[in-house]
Amino acid sequence: MRAPGVGSGLSGERGLLEQEAGADTEAAELLPFLVLGARADLQAAAAQHVLALTGAGSGRTLLAGQPELLRALVDLAVAPAPAPSRDAFRALVNLAADPGVHWQLLAADPELPARLLRCVLDPQWPWAEEAAAVLANLSREPAPCAALMEKLMAAEPERLGLERLVNALCTPSYNAAAPLHYLGPLLSNLSQQAEVRAFLLDPDRCVVQRLLPLTQYTDSSVRRGGVVGTLRNCCFEHRHHEWLLGPQVDILPFLLLPLAGPEEFSEEEMDQLPVDLQYLSPDKQREPDADIRKMLIEAVMLLTATAPGRKQVRDQGAYLILRELHSWEPEPDVRMACEKLIQVLIGDEPEAGMENLLEVQVPEDVEQQLQELDQQEQQELAQELRGNSAPHT
């Protein structure tokens, strides 16, 4: 006697396999209509269909298993008008947003990063913003980011690709048809790589100085956040802290100004602040994006890793700005980051041999205790967030 459910289980499994096979067949059938030279109306319909598929995880997984279709999609994206390039690019944006598809995209077209970079840096390319978004998404994970950097360096020797990328990012009118805001997060992701940080922090190139005004770029939080993320990553290089805080770069006012509000200070306190932070207007607004505020605080925290850095940050009145920010800050996690930085600034100096906080070797038992404390803080933060979101009676 057959056990109950066995027959229906096999039938269901067979049905699922048939459904998956049908989906694979459907995807494969799209290929002839995506290739260059296909009839324009059918090509546009096929691109729209692929774009719709990329809106769901199952669709992205399906397309990831079709390398020829992915190659055709890339060819279509970078093809000149009147090809339906925008829908193809938007499909690539969605695919690249899924970390599980990164390697399949790069395997389907190893030259994808270089091809996209050419589109991004073409001042006449109408879909350069979409191309920048694909590169930004691809570079979010460390391993694909390293592979992307390798391709960029190979395609643009002597770091010309990076130089042109920074130039496009710092020139809002670079492409009249595309704002290129996503170059911000792209550069932030690339600055995870030591080689990129070395380029950005090269005193002879004056690159990081060009980025500083964009911490106040009001037209796009995407561009602004990407630049702040880049600066934060650069602050991990403690050997450059003296240069960053010194007159050649003077990074601190650019990090503190977005955190400053309209508060008034006494004359004595005002004298402690850099000129750019003195006598701010009564309608001065703080950075509206909580994530960006947190990155700014983290950047300043990194600059306090060494004893000379802590002294320079203290001497420029950072505590005053952070004190007022802490009183105002509505987001618990940002307020907690602010508290930790204030503790560093007002606390005692570490004992001899532990002055560089980025190089301190923490014993395993102490590290475990710190992790437990951090988990406790996160739990308290979660409880506070739940309390804030509870309906009022």
Disulfide bonds with the S-S distance in Angstrom:
none
